[in-house]
Amino acid sequence: MALIYHITAGSDWEQARRDGTYLLSTRGITLAQEGLIHASTARQVPLVANAFYRGEAGLVVLVIDTDLVEPEIRYEQPPGSGETFPHIYGPLSVAAVVGVRPLAADATGRFSFEPDGPGPDGPGPGGP
């Protein structure tokens, strides 16, 4: 089992849980508009959060089991980046999300992320 991660608003995740499918690429942009869902490795989560989500509250990190993702996942290098990021090329079934972690900034406004830390689903990726 390999894990990748996606940052989203908690309210958007709750909507996806009701619908059974997650259809956002990134904040404010749908899968239909972008053509893919942006994701990260565990190490990349704080880099992305601090670059694109500063000042936002109510964020969560979806823990995604790549073995449960039906659409193709490609590791690609976005223009201007020296890194490759996982991209999901289709709708994400909520069944592929094996955990949800809160993502909150510290007192200085910076995000950090511990992939195996406790969250709403309990310790570790799959919960208790």
C-alpha positions in Angstrom: 0.0 0.0 0.0 1.4 3.4 -1.0 -0.1 6.6 0.3 -0.5 10.0 -1.3 -2.2 13.1 0.2 -4.6 15.8 -0.9 -5.3 19.1 0.9 -8.9 20.3 0.9 -11.4 22.3 3.0 -13.1 20.1 5.5 -16.5 21.2 4.1 -15.5 20.0 0.6 -14.5 16.6 2.1 -17.8 16.4 3.9 -19.7 17.1 0.6 -17.7 14.4 -1.1 -18.5 11.9 1.6 -22.2 12.6 1.0 -21.8 12.3 -2.8 -19.5 9.2 -2.7 -16.9 10.9 -5.0 -14.4 13.7 -4.6 -14.3 16.0 -7.7 -12.1 18.9 -6.8 -8.6 19.5 -8.3 -7.5 22.0 -5.8 -9.2 24.9 -3.9 -11.9 26.5 -6.0 -11.0 24.5 -9.1 -12.9 21.3 -10.1 -11.6 18.2 -11.7 -13.5 19.0 -14.8 -11.8 22.4 -15.1 -8.2 21.2 -14.4 -8.3 17.6 -15.7 -6.7 16.1 -12.6 -6.7 16.1 -8.8 -3.5 17.5 -7.3 -1.9 15.3 -4.7 1.4 15.2 -2.8 3.8 12.9 -1.0 3.9 13.2 2.8 7.0 15.3 2.6 5.4 17.6 0.1 2.2 18.3 2.1 3.7 21.2 4.2 5.5 22.6 1.2 2.2 22.8 -0.8 0.2 24.0 2.3 2.7 26.8 3.0 2.8 27.9 -0.7 -0.9 27.9 -1.5 -3.0 27.7 1.7 -1.5 30.3 4.1 -4.1 32.0 6.2 -6.8 29.4 5.5 -8.5 27.5 8.3 -10.7 24.4 8.3 -8.3 22.4 6.1 -7.8 18.6 6.2 -5.4 16.2 4.5 -7.0 13.2 2.7 -4.9 10.1 3.1 -5.3 8.2 -0.1 -4.3 4.5 -0.7 -3.1 4.4 -4.3 -4.1 0.7 -4.5 -7.7 1.8 -4.1 -7.6 4.6 -6.7 -9.3 3.6 -9.9 -8.2 6.4 -12.2 -4.6 6.7 -13.4 -2.1 8.3 -11.1 0.8 10.0 -12.8 3.9 11.5 -11.1 4.6 14.7 -13.0 6.7 17.8 -12.7 4.6 21.0 -12.8 6.1 23.9 -14.7 8.5 25.8 -12.5 8.9 23.0 -10.0 11.9 20.9 -9.4 9.8 18.0 -8.0 7.3 15.5 -9.3 3.9 15.4 -7.7 1.2 12.7 -7.9 -1.8 13.6 -10.1 -5.0 11.6 -10.1 -6.6 11.7 -13.6 -10.3 11.1 -12.7 -12.8 11.1 -9.9 -11.6 10.0 -6.5 -13.9 7.5 -4.8 -14.3 8.2 -1.1 -13.5 4.5 -0.5 -9.8 5.2 -1.6 -9.5 7.8 1.3 -8.2 5.7 4.2 -7.8 8.6 6.7 -8.3 12.3 7.2 -5.9 14.5 9.1 -6.5 18.0 10.3 -4.2 20.6 8.9 -3.8 23.7 11.0 -1.1 26.4 11.0 1.0 27.1 14.1 1.2 30.5 15.9 3.5 31.8 13.2 1.0 30.8 10.4 3.2 27.9 9.1 1.8 24.4 8.4 3.5 21.2 9.3 2.4 17.6 8.7 3.0 14.3 10.4 1.5 11.5 8.2 1.2 9.0 11.0 0.0 11.5 13.6 -3.4 11.2 15.3 -6.4 12.7 13.5 -10.2 12.4 13.4 -9.8 8.8 12.3 -7.4 7.9 15.1 -3.7 7.0 14.9 -2.1 6.1 11.6 -3.5 6.1 8.1 -6.4 3.7 8.6 -7.6 4.8 12.0 -7.9 2.6 15.1 
